[in-house]
């Protein structure tokens, strides 16, 4: 039986992935910061007649990570798949972002994934097999104003994943990056709720534009189950690619940004009116189909 560890499973992509893989025969260790957050996952697993193993795992705490990984290895003797999903997000321009919030995003999104990865690697090397999946984002490639810190955490995660993939290749270990666009999750909702638009801000124009993009993303974004299915497909992909773009808008955003000279992307900050900004945005990032 395939032994799979997933972080951040209390909601969103993590919960959907735990249910998806458990329904496909994986023995899933669904972990979360505290088991008091388990109720929605447990209820849905019961409704689907799916079995899960639950463990507390706080990716921000080394002792918690080590304890959870040790417990899985004690019970199972191996870990086949490790899916680093736990993450947080907040919005704000660079100057106006709260220092604690910036540090916390890196702590969870970047260092948290590293803690879990480093904890599972020794056993994967010993068994000479295993797959580490890091949940990245289209934001790693498209750094919108007022979302730069989150984008930076995902860009850092992508760079580390690319280096790690080469480092562990001789041991039969694979690294996978999943790059979704907008997914309707509690993280997206909280990000919008916590971002207070201030007409007195010197950055009000770009803050307003990015807020509108995310508000639209909440309306039209993909369900977490779409990402869960893509993760399962990536795990079974014989091509064993490193990166997988997930959701149609991720393809539009990443492709559109790569087509733009850096100077053109930067110059979009000149627009003060919504009409001008979104007029150019529609041209640069055309939605097809």
C-alpha positions as CSV (number, residue, x, y, z in Angstrom):
1,X,0.0,0.0,0.0
2,X,1.2,3.5,-0.8
3,X,2.0,5.6,2.3
4,X,1.2,9.3,1.7
5,X,1.8,12.2,4.1
6,X,0.0,15.5,3.4
7,X,0.3,18.8,5.3
8,X,-2.4,21.4,5.8
9,X,-5.4,19.0,5.3
10,X,-8.0,20.8,7.4
11,X,-9.4,22.6,4.3
12,X,-8.9,23.6,0.7
13,X,-6.4,21.8,-1.5
14,X,-5.0,19.7,1.3
15,X,-8.4,18.4,2.4
16,X,-9.4,17.6,-1.3
17,X,-6.1,15.9,-1.9
18,X,-6.3,13.7,1.2
19,X,-9.8,12.6,0.2
20,X,-8.9,12.1,-3.5
21,X,-5.8,9.9,-2.8
22,X,-7.4,7.9,0.0
23,X,-10.3,7.1,-2.4
24,X,-7.7,5.8,-4.8
25,X,-6.1,3.3,-2.4
26,X,-3.4,5.4,-0.7
27,X,-3.0,5.1,3.0
28,X,-3.1,8.8,3.8
29,X,-1.7,10.5,6.8
30,X,-3.7,13.7,6.8
31,X,-1.8,16.2,9.0
32,X,-2.7,19.7,10.2
33,X,-1.5,22.2,12.7
34,X,-3.9,21.0,15.4
35,X,-6.4,18.2,15.4
36,X,-9.1,20.6,16.6
37,X,-9.3,21.6,12.9
38,X,-10.2,18.1,11.8
39,X,-14.0,18.3,11.9
40,X,-14.7,19.2,8.2
41,X,-12.3,16.6,6.9
42,X,-13.5,13.9,9.2
43,X,-17.2,14.6,8.2
44,X,-16.5,14.5,4.5
45,X,-14.3,11.4,4.8
46,X,-17.2,9.7,6.6
47,X,-19.7,10.8,4.0
48,X,-17.5,9.3,1.3
49,X,-16.7,6.2,3.3
50,X,-13.0,7.0,3.1
51,X,-10.5,6.1,5.7
52,X,-7.8,8.5,6.8
53,X,-5.1,8.6,9.5
54,X,-4.9,11.9,11.3
55,X,-1.8,13.4,12.9
56,X,-0.9,16.9,14.3
57,X,1.9,18.5,12.3
58,X,2.8,22.2,12.6
59,X,5.1,22.9,9.7
60,X,6.4,26.0,11.6
61,X,7.8,23.8,14.5
62,X,10.8,21.5,14.0
63,X,9.8,19.2,16.9
64,X,6.3,18.8,15.6
65,X,7.5,17.9,12.1
66,X,10.0,15.4,13.4
67,X,7.5,13.8,15.7
68,X,4.9,13.4,13.0
69,X,7.3,11.9,10.5
70,X,8.8,9.6,13.1
71,X,5.3,8.4,14.0
72,X,4.5,7.6,10.4
73,X,7.7,5.7,10.0
74,X,7.2,3.9,13.2
75,X,3.8,2.6,12.0
76,X,4.5,2.0,8.4
77,X,8.3,1.8,7.9
78,X,8.2,4.0,4.9
79,X,6.8,7.1,3.3
80,X,6.2,7.0,-0.5
81,X,4.6,10.4,-1.2
82,X,5.0,13.6,0.8
83,X,2.8,16.5,-0.2
84,X,3.8,19.9,1.2
85,X,0.5,21.8,1.0
86,X,0.3,23.9,4.2
87,X,0.4,27.6,3.4
88,X,-0.8,31.0,4.2
89,X,-1.3,34.2,2.2
90,X,-1.8,37.9,2.8
91,X,-1.9,40.9,0.5
92,X,-0.2,44.3,0.8
93,X,2.4,46.4,-1.0
94,X,6.0,46.0,-0.1
95,X,6.3,49.3,1.9
96,X,3.0,48.8,3.7
97,X,3.2,45.1,4.5
98,X,3.5,44.1,8.1
99,X,6.9,42.7,9.0
100,X,5.5,39.9,11.2
101,X,3.2,38.9,8.3
102,X,6.0,38.8,5.8
103,X,8.2,36.7,8.1
104,X,5.3,34.3,8.9
105,X,4.5,33.7,5.2
106,X,8.1,32.7,4.6
107,X,8.1,30.6,7.8
108,X,5.1,28.6,6.7
109,X,5.2,28.6,2.9
110,X,9.0,28.2,2.4
111,X,10.7,27.0,5.6
112,X,7.7,24.9,6.6
113,X,8.0,22.9,3.3
114,X,11.7,22.6,3.8
115,X,11.3,21.2,7.3
116,X,9.0,18.5,6.2
117,X,11.1,17.7,3.1
118,X,14.3,17.4,5.1
119,X,12.5,15.2,7.7
120,X,11.3,12.6,5.1
121,X,14.4,12.6,2.9
122,X,16.6,10.2,5.0
123,X,14.0,7.4,4.8
124,X,13.4,8.0,1.1
125,X,17.1,7.8,0.4
126,X,17.3,4.6,2.3
127,X,14.5,3.0,0.4
128,X,15.7,4.6,-2.8
129,X,12.3,5.8,-3.8
130,X,9.7,8.4,-3.0
131,X,8.1,11.6,-4.3
132,X,8.0,15.0,-2.8
133,X,5.2,17.3,-4.1
134,X,5.4,21.0,-3.3
135,X,2.3,23.1,-3.9
136,X,3.5,26.2,-5.6
137,X,1.4,28.8,-7.5
138,X,1.2,30.7,-10.7
139,X,2.1,33.6,-8.5
140,X,5.7,32.2,-8.5
141,X,5.9,33.4,-12.1
142,X,3.5,36.4,-12.0
143,X,4.3,38.8,-9.1
144,X,1.3,41.1,-9.0
145,X,1.5,44.4,-7.1
146,X,0.3,44.0,-3.5
147,X,1.1,40.2,-3.7
148,X,4.8,40.3,-3.9
149,X,5.7,38.7,-0.6
150,X,3.5,35.6,-1.3
151,X,4.9,35.4,-4.8
152,X,8.4,35.5,-3.3
153,X,7.7,32.6,-1.0
154,X,6.6,30.5,-3.9
155,X,9.4,31.6,-6.2
156,X,11.9,30.5,-3.4
157,X,10.1,27.2,-3.1
158,X,10.4,26.6,-6.9
159,X,14.1,27.4,-6.9
160,X,14.7,25.0,-4.0
161,X,12.6,22.3,-5.6
162,X,14.5,22.5,-8.8
163,X,17.8,22.2,-7.1
164,X,16.5,19.4,-4.8
165,X,15.2,17.4,-7.8
166,X,18.7,17.1,-9.2
167,X,20.2,16.4,-5.8
168,X,18.0,13.4,-5.1
169,X,17.7,12.0,-8.6
170,X,20.5,9.4,-8.0
171,X,18.5,8.1,-5.1
172,X,15.3,7.4,-7.1
173,X,13.5,10.3,-5.5
174,X,11.3,12.6,-7.5
175,X,10.3,16.2,-6.9
176,X,7.1,17.7,-8.3
177,X,5.9,21.3,-8.4
178,X,2.1,22.0,-8.7
179,X,1.3,25.5,-10.0
180,X,-2.4,26.4,-9.6
181,X,-4.0,29.6,-10.4
182,X,-7.0,30.9,-8.5
183,X,-8.5,28.2,-6.3
184,X,-11.5,28.9,-4.1
185,X,-10.2,28.1,-0.7
186,X,-10.4,29.6,2.8
187,X,-6.9,31.1,2.2
188,X,-8.2,33.1,-0.7
189,X,-11.2,34.3,1.2
190,X,-9.2,35.3,4.2
191,X,-6.7,37.1,2.0
192,X,-9.5,39.3,0.6
193,X,-11.2,39.8,4.0
194,X,-7.9,40.9,5.6
195,X,-6.9,43.3,2.9
196,X,-8.4,46.6,3.8
197,X,-8.4,49.0,0.9
198,X,-7.4,52.5,2.0
199,X,-8.2,55.4,-0.3
200,X,-5.5,57.4,1.5
201,X,-2.8,54.9,0.6
202,X,-0.2,56.2,-1.9
203,X,-0.5,52.8,-3.6
204,X,-4.3,52.9,-3.7
205,X,-4.5,52.4,-7.5
206,X,-2.4,49.2,-7.6
207,X,-4.0,47.9,-4.4
208,X,-7.4,48.4,-5.9
209,X,-6.5,46.7,-9.1
210,X,-5.0,43.6,-7.5
211,X,-7.9,43.4,-5.1
212,X,-10.3,43.4,-8.1
213,X,-8.3,40.6,-9.8
214,X,-8.5,38.4,-6.6
215,X,-12.2,39.2,-6.0
216,X,-12.8,38.0,-9.6
217,X,-10.7,35.0,-8.9
218,X,-12.9,34.1,-5.9
219,X,-15.9,34.1,-8.2
220,X,-14.4,32.2,-11.1
221,X,-11.6,30.2,-9.5
222,X,-11.3,26.4,-9.6
223,X,-12.6,24.0,-7.0
224,X,-9.8,22.4,-4.8
225,X,-10.8,19.0,-6.2
226,X,-9.4,20.1,-9.6
227,X,-6.0,20.5,-8.0
228,X,-6.3,17.2,-6.1
229,X,-7.0,15.4,-9.3
230,X,-4.1,17.1,-11.0
231,X,-1.8,16.0,-8.1
232,X,-2.9,12.4,-8.5
233,X,-2.3,12.6,-12.3
234,X,1.2,14.0,-11.7
235,X,2.1,11.3,-9.3
236,X,1.1,8.7,-12.0
237,X,2.6,10.6,-14.9
238,X,5.2,8.3,-16.7
239,X,6.8,11.5,-18.1
240,X,7.8,12.4,-14.5
241,X,7.8,16.2,-15.2
242,X,9.0,18.7,-12.6
243,X,6.3,21.3,-13.1
244,X,2.6,21.0,-13.7
245,X,0.4,24.0,-14.3
246,X,-3.1,23.5,-12.9
247,X,-6.3,25.4,-13.7
248,X,-6.9,27.3,-17.0
249,X,-6.1,30.7,-15.5
250,X,-2.6,29.5,-14.4
251,X,-1.8,28.8,-18.1
252,X,-3.1,32.2,-19.1
253,X,-1.2,34.1,-16.4
254,X,2.1,32.3,-16.8
255,X,2.1,32.3,-20.6
256,X,1.0,35.9,-20.8
257,X,3.7,37.1,-18.4
258,X,6.4,35.2,-20.2
259,X,5.4,36.9,-23.4
260,X,5.8,40.3,-21.9
261,X,9.1,42.2,-21.7
262,X,9.9,43.0,-18.1
263,X,9.7,46.7,-18.9
264,X,6.1,46.3,-20.2
265,X,5.0,44.4,-17.1
266,X,6.6,47.0,-14.8
267,X,5.0,49.8,-16.8
268,X,1.5,48.5,-16.1
269,X,1.9,50.3,-12.8
270,X,1.4,53.6,-14.6
271,X,-2.4,53.1,-14.9
272,X,-4.5,55.0,-12.4
273,X,-7.9,54.2,-13.9
274,X,-9.5,50.8,-13.7
275,X,-10.5,51.1,-17.4
276,X,-7.0,51.6,-18.6
277,X,-5.4,49.0,-16.3
278,X,-7.9,46.2,-17.0
279,X,-8.0,47.2,-20.7
280,X,-4.3,46.4,-21.0
281,X,-4.6,43.4,-18.7
282,X,-7.2,41.8,-21.0
283,X,-4.9,42.3,-24.0
284,X,-1.9,40.9,-22.2
285,X,-3.7,38.0,-20.6
286,X,-6.5,37.0,-23.0
287,X,-8.9,34.3,-21.9
288,X,-9.6,31.8,-24.6
289,X,-12.1,28.9,-24.9
